[in-house]
């Protein structure tokens, strides 16, 4: 383990398999961390998890929300030889994950090892997808992939693997790795999204409790299900729980047109594919960042959405925003400047205590 702040917590979050619809392992881990801080969490029928800290003043309150699920694969067919056909769950592309070990999340808590395969490259057959890829005719798609399990269909059934079972990258291949300048390093790992957001909310909760800080408005620290599959957990939770302000704490992708930088500054989304976020709320977050000794970067997206987008779509909160940590290689082996987490935690702390 490194002596970087929060690194141990991230290393414990990273290997937990939590595809959309199967977030129970992550929820159990987060529940244990919350209880270790001396408070109780709540959980709804959807599987959303949250902590409520009462405010000193009446009002509908503020929600800060991370999501628990990760992108992965879902089984679409089981072949006679026990290999599996898969399709993506969330925004995963085959070339992002590559060939290698994966884990099937079976029923009854069973984790089944498998291996993602594109097949042999030793061919000149023009009809073979590998040859077509090698000659630049097209890219590898999900129809060209399979999972090798080494099990028969009957054995897979006994392990709780069926059409609809999800798979994620195996824990031993996720990293993390530290590199770059020792005083302000970069860290890479398979999918910070959105373990980084959960890390931030846990550390913020710890800081508020240890400082015996009571927010002026009731504060909900939330961990949502099924963000990657349609922002479903946040949409449901926010319609059942009245809040005025909903802030998604999420990873921030870095397509070239955004000109975001891995320099330790958090970033906020001014607009994404579905909505313009509340510009007054963004200004409040920028002021909080200044009090925290940093500043925000700003991004506009044409192909991204967060839980805050979903809450706006269903009209469940009038003031919504997204703030997060820039990460390169989004939906792949991602890279962040580790100092961004400290700056993001400090920014949200200043926002909570000054609002």
N, C-alpha and C positions, 0 to 999 in steps of 0.2 A: 504494500500500500504506500501511497505517496503522502507527504505532509501537506499537500494542497488542501485548503479548506473545503469541506463538503465532499471530498473525493471518496472517502470510505462509504458514505451514504450512496453516492452514485454507483459505486462498484457493487453494492448490494441490490440496487434497483435494476441494474443492467441485465442480469441473466434471467429475470422473471419472464416467462412466456405469457403474453397477454394480448392475443389477437382480439379483434372486435367480437363482442358476444361471449368471450371467455376471459373476462377481466378478473375472475374471482381470486386468482393467486395474487395479483397486484393489490386488490382490495384488502385481502387478508394481511399482506405485508404492511400496507399503509395504516390499517387499523391498529396493528401492533405498535407501530412507531408513534401513533397519536396517543394510544393508551400509556405508553412509556413516558409521555410528557405530562401525564396526570389529568387528561381530559378524555371525554367520551365522544365518539363519532356517531353520526346517524347514517342510516342507509335506507333507501326507498326500494320499491318493488322492481324498478329498472336496474338496480345495482349501483346507482350513484351514491357516493360517499361524501359526507361533509362534516365540518366542525362549525358550530355557531358560537360566536363570541358576542355576548350582549353589549350593546352600545350604551353610552351614558345619556343619550337623547332619544326620544321616540322617532320612529320613521321606518321606512321600508327596508333600508339597509343596502349594503354593498356586497357583491359576490366577486371573489377572485377564483378563477376556475382553471384547473389543468385537466387534461384527459388521460385516462389510464390505458387506453388501448394502443396497439401498434399495428402497422401494416403487415401483411403477410400473404399467405396463399390459402385457397379453399379447394378442397377436393371436389372434382366434378364427375369423375368416373373411376371405377376400380377395374383394372384389366385382369384377364385370366391368369397372368403370370404374377400378380400381386403388385405390379407397378401402378402408379396413380397418375391420372391426368389432373391438372390443377389450373385454376384461374386466379387472378390477383384478388386480394381483399384489401381495399384501399389503393393508394397510388404506387404500387410496387411494379417495377419492370424487371424482366428476367436478367437483363444485363447489369442491373444494379446489384442483385444478390449473387449471381454467378453460380457455377457448380460448387457443391460442397454440402456439409452436413446440415440437416434441418431437423426440426422436432415437430411431430404431429401431436396436437393437443386432443387426445381421445376423451371419451366419456369416462365417468367415474375416476377423474383425476389421473388417468393414465397418460404418461408421456412416451411416445413411440418414436425412436430414432429412424431417420430415413436419409436419403441422399438425393439432392437435386441434380439432374443429369440433362445435358443437351445431346448426348450420343457421341459416337466416335467421329473424330476429325480426319481419319485416314480414308478419304474417299475423293474421287473425282467425278462422281455421279452428279450430273447437272440437276437432277430432281431432288437430291438430298439437301435439306435445309442448311446443314453445316457448310456444304460446298457453296450454296447460294450466298450465305453470309460471308464466307471467306473471299468470294469474288466481288463482294460489294453490291450484289443484286437486291438484297433486302436484309433487314435485321432479324434477330431471333425474337420470336413471339411466344406467348404462353402455349400455343398449340404445338410448338416444337419441343416442349419440355416434358419431363416426367419425373416422378419421385420413385426411386428404387427403394423398396422396403425390405426385401429378403424374406418376406412372409407371404403365405398364401392368402387368398381372399377370406377363407374361413378363420385363419389366425388373426387377420386384421379385424374381422368382425368381433372376435373374442376380446381384442384389445380396445374395442370401442371406436374403431376407425370406420367411417362410412362416408357416403357422399354428403358434403356439408362440413366435414371435419376441417379444421384450420391447421395450418403449419406455419412456423416461423423459423428464423435462422437459429441454429443451435447455439446454446449458451457459450460453449468453448471457443466460438469463432467471433465473438462480439467485441473483443478488446476489454478495456480501453488501452490506448497508447499515448504517452506524453512525449512531446518533441518541441523543438523551437527554443527560444530563449528561456533560461532557467527562471529569470525574474518574472516572466509573464508568459507562460507556456501555452501552446496549443494542445488540445486533447482530441483524439479521434476515437470513435466508437460506432458500432452498428446501431443506429437509431437513438440519438438523444431524444428524438420526438416520441413521446413527450415526457420522458423520465426527467428531463431538465426542468420542466414546469412543476412536476411533483416535488422535486428536490427543493425548488424555490419556496413553494408553499409550506413544506415541512419546516424549513429553516426559518421562515417568517413566523410561523406559529411558535416555534421554540423561542425566538427572540421576544415576541410579545408576552409570552407566559413568564419567561425568566425575568423580564423587566416589569412584570405586573402592570402592563399597559392595557387600559381599557379604551377601545376605540370610541369615538363620539357617536358613530352610527353602528348599528349591529353589523357584524362582519361574518360572512360565510366563506370559509375556505373549502373549496369543492374539488372533488376528483370524479370526473364524469366518464361514463361509458360511451362507446360507439361513436366517437367523434369521426374516426376515419371512414365510417360507413354512412355518413349523412348527418353528423352533428346531432344525433338522436337523443343522447343522454341529456345534453344541455337544454335542448328544446323542451323535453318533458319536465325536467326539474324546474326550469324558470317559469313554466306555466302553472306549476303547483305551489311555488314558493315566491311570494311577492318580494321583489327587489327593485330598486330604482336604477342602480348602477351594476352593470355586469361587465367584468374585465376578464377576457381570456388571457391566461399566462401560458404562452406556447412558444415553440420554436419558430424562428423567422427565416424563411428561405432567402437565398441570395442570387436570384437570376441576374444576369449582367445588367439589365436595364435599371435595376434598383440602385446600383452603385453603393450598396451597403459594404461595410468593411468589418473585418475581424479584428477590431482594435479594443475590445472590452466594453464598448458602449452598447447599452440595450437599444432595441428598436421598437417602434410602434407602427402599426399599419394605419395609414390614413384612409385608404380605400382598398377593398379586395374585389373579387369577382362578383360579389353579391351585394355590397353595401358600401356607402360612405359611413365611416364611424363618427361618433359624436366629437366634433372638433373642439368644443369647450372642455370635454373630458380629456382629450389629448393634451390640451394646454395645461390642465391641472397635473397631468403626469409629467409633463416637461418641467414644470415648476418643482415638483417633488424630486425629479432627477437632479436639478440644480442644487437643491438642499442636500442631496446625497453626494455631492461632489463629482457628478458626471453630467452627461447630456444625452439626449435621445437622438437616434437616427430615425429617419422617416422613410416609409416605403409605400408604394402603390403597386398592387398586383392585379393581373388579369386572369391568373389561374391559381388562386389560393383562397382558402376560406378557413375560418376558425369557429369555435363554439360561439363566439360573440356574434358571428354572422347568422348562425342558426337562431339565436335568441331574438335578433332583430327581425328575422324572417317571420317569426310567429308572433311578433309584437309583444313579447313577454317582459321587456324592460326598455325604458325610453333612452337610457344613456348606456351605450356599449362601446367598448374599445378592445383592442388586442395589443399586448405588449410582450416582448420576449427577447430571446437570445439569438442573434444571427448565427446561422450554421451553414457551412459550405457542404456540397454534395447531398442536398436534401433528399430524403427517402432512400438513403444508401449508407455508406460508411462515412458518417458525418464528422465534421471538424468544427470545433468552437475554440474561441479564446477563453481560457478558463476564468479569467478575471471578470467576465461578463456576469457570472452568477452572483458574485458579491455585489456588483453595482446594481443588478436587478433587485436583489433582496433589499438593499438599502433604499432604492427608489420606492419600492412598494411600502416599506416601513414608513418612510416619510409621508407618503400619500395617505396611509391609514391613520397615522397619528395627527396629521394636520387637517384632515378633511372634516 
